[in-house]
Amino acid sequence: MGRRLRIPSPALVVLCGPAGSGKSTFARRHFPETAIVSSDRCRAMISDSESNIQVSPEAFELFHFIIDLRLRHGRLTVADSTALRPQARRALLQLARRHGVPAVIIIFDVSEARAYAHDTHRARKVGRPVIREQWERLQEALRAVPQEGFDQVHILGEEETGTTSVELIGGPAPDGVG
């Protein structure tokens, strides 16, 4: 039996970790599809390609806009991006504060080798140099996040990502989730 994360609903849940760390898989397994706001999906909505980084500025405008709207309506919202840069986490934390909902961060603490191995099996590969840079940013995030003001900080090691469960507290659990 793995860990059980008790997450308030509504809340903003920020997923943080390098590409290939299992964030999107974890989100799909534990949260309603409509609650998940993915930066990759926002890129695809604008350009028909999740990997088109040229539209990243617009994709992140859309990402933050959708998150803002969901929180304004008191909905559980899961921010699925790497969130490895302090300014990215700060912007998300500010959205949660603006709407008076708890800010929860789940950090996917996986090895560089594990992230790279997962990346090689994904349809949208980012490659070893990107994984390396993101893994280094993860090390910085692991040190910084506990002091950034999140209401809950959960760090999942690579062995925990598949065994951890999520319990939503305070709101009705959607069918088939949990």
C-alpha positions as CSV (number, residue, x, y, z in Angstrom):
1,M,0.0,0.0,0.0
2,G,1.5,3.3,-1.1
3,R,1.1,6.9,0.2
4,R,-2.3,8.6,0.2
5,L,-2.3,12.3,-0.6
6,R,-5.3,14.2,0.9
7,I,-5.9,17.1,-1.3
8,P,-8.6,19.7,-0.7
9,S,-11.1,20.5,-3.4
10,P,-11.2,23.1,-4.8
11,A,-7.5,23.7,-4.9
12,L,-4.8,24.4,-7.4
13,V,-2.5,21.3,-7.7
14,V,0.8,22.1,-9.4
15,L,2.7,19.2,-10.9
16,C,6.4,19.8,-10.9
17,G,9.1,17.6,-12.6
18,P,11.1,17.1,-15.7
19,A,9.7,15.7,-18.9
20,G,9.3,11.9,-18.6
21,S,8.8,12.0,-14.8
22,G,5.2,10.7,-14.9
23,K,3.3,13.9,-14.2
24,S,0.7,13.6,-17.0
25,T,0.2,9.9,-16.3
26,F,-0.3,10.6,-12.6
27,A,-2.8,13.4,-13.4
28,R,-4.8,11.2,-15.7
29,R,-4.9,8.4,-13.1
30,H,-6.0,10.6,-10.1
31,F,-7.9,13.7,-11.3
32,P,-10.9,14.3,-13.5
33,E,-9.9,15.0,-17.1
34,T,-11.6,18.4,-17.0
35,A,-9.5,19.5,-14.0
36,I,-6.2,19.0,-15.8
37,V,-4.8,22.0,-17.6
38,S,-1.7,20.9,-19.6
39,S,0.8,23.3,-21.1
40,D,1.5,20.7,-23.9
41,R,-2.3,20.6,-24.7
42,C,-2.4,24.4,-24.8
43,R,0.4,24.3,-27.4
44,A,-1.5,21.8,-29.4
45,M,-4.7,23.8,-29.2
46,I,-2.9,26.8,-30.7
47,S,-0.7,25.0,-33.3
48,D,-1.9,21.4,-33.6
49,S,1.5,20.3,-32.1
50,E,2.4,19.8,-28.5
51,S,6.0,20.2,-29.4
52,N,5.8,23.5,-31.2
53,I,7.8,25.6,-28.7
54,Q,7.5,28.7,-30.9
55,V,3.9,29.1,-29.6
56,S,5.0,28.6,-26.0
57,P,4.3,32.3,-25.0
58,E,0.8,32.1,-26.3
59,A,0.3,28.6,-24.9
60,F,1.2,29.7,-21.4
61,E,-1.1,32.7,-21.7
62,L,-3.9,30.2,-22.5
63,F,-2.6,27.9,-19.7
64,H,-2.9,30.6,-17.1
65,F,-6.2,31.9,-18.5
66,I,-7.9,28.5,-18.2
67,I,-6.5,28.0,-14.7
68,D,-7.7,31.5,-13.7
69,L,-11.2,30.8,-15.0
70,R,-11.4,27.4,-13.3
71,L,-10.3,28.8,-10.0
72,R,-12.7,31.8,-10.3
73,H,-15.5,29.2,-10.6
74,G,-14.2,27.3,-7.5
75,R,-13.1,24.2,-9.5
76,L,-10.3,21.8,-8.6
77,T,-7.5,22.6,-11.1
78,V,-4.4,20.6,-11.9
79,A,-1.6,22.6,-13.6
80,D,0.4,20.1,-15.7
81,S,3.6,21.7,-16.8
82,T,7.2,21.2,-15.7
83,A,6.9,24.1,-13.1
84,L,10.7,23.9,-12.7
85,R,11.4,27.6,-12.8
86,P,10.7,29.6,-9.6
87,Q,8.8,32.3,-11.6
88,A,6.5,29.6,-13.1
89,R,5.7,28.3,-9.6
90,R,5.3,31.9,-8.3
91,A,2.8,32.8,-11.0
92,L,0.7,29.7,-10.2
93,L,0.8,30.3,-6.5
94,Q,-0.4,33.9,-7.1
95,L,-3.4,32.5,-9.1
96,A,-4.3,30.3,-6.1
97,R,-4.0,33.2,-3.7
98,R,-6.0,35.5,-5.9
99,H,-8.9,33.0,-5.8
100,G,-8.5,32.0,-2.1
101,V,-7.9,28.3,-2.8
102,P,-5.2,26.1,-1.3
103,A,-2.0,25.7,-3.4
104,V,-0.7,22.1,-3.5
105,I,2.5,21.1,-5.2
106,I,3.5,17.6,-6.1
107,I,7.1,17.2,-7.1
108,F,8.1,14.2,-9.1
109,D,11.6,13.4,-7.8
110,V,12.9,10.9,-10.4
111,S,16.4,10.2,-11.5
112,E,17.7,11.7,-14.7
113,A,18.1,8.2,-16.1
114,R,14.5,7.4,-15.4
115,A,13.2,10.6,-17.0
116,Y,15.4,10.0,-20.0
117,A,14.2,6.3,-20.3
118,H,10.6,7.4,-20.2
119,D,11.3,10.2,-22.7
120,T,12.6,7.7,-25.3
121,H,9.2,5.9,-25.2
122,R,7.1,9.0,-25.5
123,A,5.5,10.2,-28.8
124,R,6.9,13.7,-28.1
125,K,10.5,13.3,-27.1
126,V,12.5,16.2,-25.7
127,G,15.9,14.6,-25.8
128,R,18.8,14.1,-23.4
129,P,20.1,17.7,-23.2
130,V,16.6,19.0,-22.2
131,I,16.1,16.2,-19.7
132,R,19.6,17.0,-18.2
133,E,18.7,20.7,-17.9
134,Q,15.3,20.0,-16.4
135,W,16.7,17.5,-13.9
136,E,19.2,20.1,-12.7
137,R,16.3,22.5,-12.2
138,L,14.5,19.8,-10.3
139,Q,17.4,19.7,-7.8
140,E,17.0,23.4,-7.3
141,A,13.2,23.1,-6.9
142,L,13.6,20.4,-4.3
143,R,15.6,22.8,-2.2
144,A,13.5,25.9,-2.9
145,V,9.8,24.8,-2.9
146,P,9.4,24.1,0.8
147,Q,10.0,27.8,1.5
148,E,7.8,29.2,-1.4
149,G,4.5,29.3,0.5
150,F,2.6,26.3,-0.9
151,D,-0.1,25.0,1.5
152,Q,0.9,21.4,0.8
153,V,4.2,20.1,-0.6
154,H,4.3,16.4,-1.6
155,I,7.5,14.9,-3.0
156,L,7.1,11.6,-4.8
157,G,10.1,9.4,-5.4
158,E,10.1,7.3,-8.6
159,E,9.0,4.2,-6.7
160,E,6.0,6.1,-5.3
161,T,4.5,7.6,-8.4
162,G,2.7,4.3,-9.3
163,T,1.7,3.4,-5.8
164,T,0.4,6.8,-4.4
165,S,-3.3,7.4,-4.3
166,V,-5.2,10.7,-4.1
167,E,-8.1,11.5,-1.9
168,L,-10.0,14.7,-2.7
169,I,-11.3,16.3,0.5
170,G,-14.2,18.7,0.7
171,G,-15.8,18.2,-2.7
172,P,-17.7,15.4,-4.3
173,A,-15.3,12.9,-6.0
174,P,-16.2,12.5,-9.7
175,D,-17.1,9.0,-10.8
176,G,-14.1,6.8,-11.5
177,V,-11.6,9.1,-9.9
178,G,-9.5,8.4,-6.8
